[in-house]
Amino acid sequence: MKELYTKILDENILVELTKIQLGLNLETDNEEIFCEQRSHINWLTNGLWISKENEIMRMAICYFCNLFTTSEAGDASRIYGTVKRRISDEMSDNLLHPFREEEI
């Protein structure tokens, strides 16, 4: 596009510039429509209406920060049952006893 601006502006170049500019405007409009549609979907699913870029960014950050966290520990006993035991009872007792001053 810069190349077209540096040339002498004849009718063909003006037509080319207009097509490019219209294409860019259309892409910008499409992006805005997409963001508004995503915001509308979010509102329908979560009850939130977000349309400003900084609000969308904040929501995305919150989503990914909370993606792998849990609010409840749940029942982990079935997971523990699949893990092979590597520490004997004696080793576990040694690890769990209080520190003595001479160990520090």
C-alpha positions in Angstrom: 0.0 0.0 0.0 2.9 2.4 0.8 4.2 1.6 -2.7 0.9 2.8 -4.2 1.0 6.1 -2.3 4.5 6.9 -3.5 3.5 6.6 -7.2 1.8 9.2 -9.2 -1.9 8.9 -8.5 -3.7 8.0 -11.7 -7.1 6.5 -11.9 -5.9 2.8 -11.7 -3.9 3.5 -8.6 -6.8 5.3 -6.9 -9.1 2.3 -7.7 -6.4 0.0 -6.2 -6.1 2.1 -3.1 -9.8 2.3 -2.6 -10.1 -1.5 -2.9 -7.4 -2.1 -0.4 -8.8 0.5 2.0 -12.3 -1.0 1.7 -10.8 -4.5 2.3 -9.1 -3.3 5.4 -12.2 -1.6 6.7 -14.2 -4.7 6.1 -11.7 -6.8 8.0 -11.8 -4.4 10.9 -15.6 -4.5 10.9 -15.5 -8.3 10.8 -13.2 -8.4 13.8 -15.4 -6.0 15.7 -18.5 -8.1 14.9 -16.7 -11.3 15.9 -15.7 -9.8 19.3 -19.2 -8.6 19.8 -20.6 -12.1 18.9 -18.2 -13.8 21.3 -19.2 -11.3 24.0 -22.8 -12.0 23.3 -22.2 -15.8 23.5 -20.4 -15.2 26.8 -23.3 -13.2 28.1 -25.7 -16.0 27.1 -23.6 -18.7 28.7 -22.3 -16.9 31.8 -24.6 -13.9 32.2 -21.7 -11.5 31.4 -21.7 -8.9 28.7 -18.2 -7.9 27.7 -17.5 -5.8 24.7 -14.4 -3.6 25.5 -11.0 -5.0 24.6 -9.6 -4.6 28.2 -12.6 -6.4 29.7 -12.1 -9.2 27.2 -8.4 -9.4 28.1 -9.2 -9.4 31.8 -11.7 -12.2 31.4 -9.3 -14.3 29.3 -6.6 -13.9 31.9 -9.0 -14.9 34.7 -10.1 -17.9 32.6 -6.6 -19.2 32.0 -5.5 -18.5 35.6 -8.4 -20.5 36.9 -8.3 -23.2 34.3 -6.1 -25.7 36.3 -7.2 -24.7 39.8 -9.9 -26.2 41.9 -12.0 -24.8 44.7 -12.6 -28.3 46.1 -10.0 -31.0 46.9 -12.4 -33.8 46.1 -11.9 -37.4 46.8 -8.3 -38.3 45.9 -8.3 -41.8 47.3 -8.9 -43.4 44.0 -5.9 -41.6 42.6 -3.7 -42.6 45.5 -4.7 -46.2 44.9 -3.1 -46.2 41.5 0.3 -44.9 42.7 2.9 -47.5 43.6 4.1 -47.4 47.2 7.9 -46.5 47.3 8.3 -45.6 51.0 8.1 -48.2 53.7 6.2 -47.5 57.0 9.6 -47.2 58.8 10.8 -44.6 56.3 7.5 -42.7 56.6 7.8 -42.6 60.4 11.3 -41.3 60.1 10.2 -38.5 57.8 7.2 -37.6 59.9 9.0 -37.4 63.3 9.7 -33.9 64.8 13.1 -32.4 64.1 15.7 -32.7 66.8 18.0 -29.8 67.6 21.2 -31.7 66.7 19.7 -32.3 63.2 19.4 -28.6 62.5 
